């Protein structure tokens, strides 16, 4: 397994709250996004206010705006999710952990001034967690979230039509925990449709995570099917879900990771878990058009057991995932590598992992987030980065704010 350093450049956006990982949790989905020649980001400052920022593509200076909106930054669940719709309006959702919906959008295209908070559909908006936006192939915008609590929550999907500027609920219970469990998902959108994978959790305790399941929607979340084309009867439950990788409880299986598709529209899912009596390792579960496969890694040596509740302090981050030209890339952070931003890659023909460092200094308990719209359009990798702390079990560390940065990788290894 080789190791090298890649050439990178970057810019500082501003100073962000660093007492926990709320600015860098992976389930933000979009901490960084591009549209119309501009790049946008958002983060909490040290006083808990949401800060919006934008720059022209290629510029080093960011325009920032402190919004009137605050979040409970002492809870790392309360992250900021954002997207730009097909007319250029910014949509923002923030500060959620089993509480009412917080949602606003920009008053003008490509603007940083926000409207007053508003509802979307008025349905199931009183107990929201894990808000995420996704741009759909037809120009509409998808918003998904958990309605309910850990261990007994359901997945809600809303769709926004930029032409009418109206939201519509398309699923009120897509992944049904039946009052006994929750689904913790990751999703991606491509020209072919919407891809969804998830693990089930039986209780609030992360050690009860198990299995990796899959579904695909060709019509923006209305109908869903399995990898063989068989239609799902909705809602999807533990009884009818397609399990693409069996993982028992107590396997240190992490939830809310990443997925993507290759040029043919085949899905890839990145996560980590521990095989029996082994250390947790990153793995990629993928579909080649005919069957599901798994790529194992040997990127680390140390052992740990994943268990308990709240936001955890874990030796490794959850991984982000990219696929290009038959090469799979994992973006992550590992204590064994000095908590630096790392990029591992493997060519599906050679099956040999290589690792590169993207930073020379540590990023603490950072988790990866990158500009997926820019990546899809140009193949450029821009990463949201900040050195943050995370005390185990939703704790907070008394540390000063740290720079929010965007790292630009000049050339990806192949």
Buried (B, 14 or more C-beta within 10 A) or exposed (E): EEEEEBEBEBBEBBBBBBBBBBBBBBBBBBBBBBBEEBBBBBBBBBEBBBBBBBBEEEEEEBEBBEBEBBBBBBBBBBBBBBBBBBBBBBBBBBBBBBBEBBBBBBEEEBBBEBEEBEEBBEBBBEBBBBBBBBBBEEEBBBBBBBBBBBBBBBBBBBBBBBEEEEBBBBBBBBBBBEEEBBBBBBBBBBEEBBBBBBBBBBBBBBBBBBBBBBBBBBEBBEBBBBBEEEEBEBBBBBEBBBBBBEBEBBBBBBBBBBBBBBEEBBBBBBBBBBEEEEBBBBBBBBBEEEEBBEBEBEBBEEEBEBEEBBBBBBBBBBBBBBBBEEBBBBBBBBBEBBBBBBBBBBBBEEEEBBBBBBBEEBBBBBBBBBBBBBBBEEEBBBBBBBBBBBBEEBBBBEBEBBBBBBBBBEEBBE
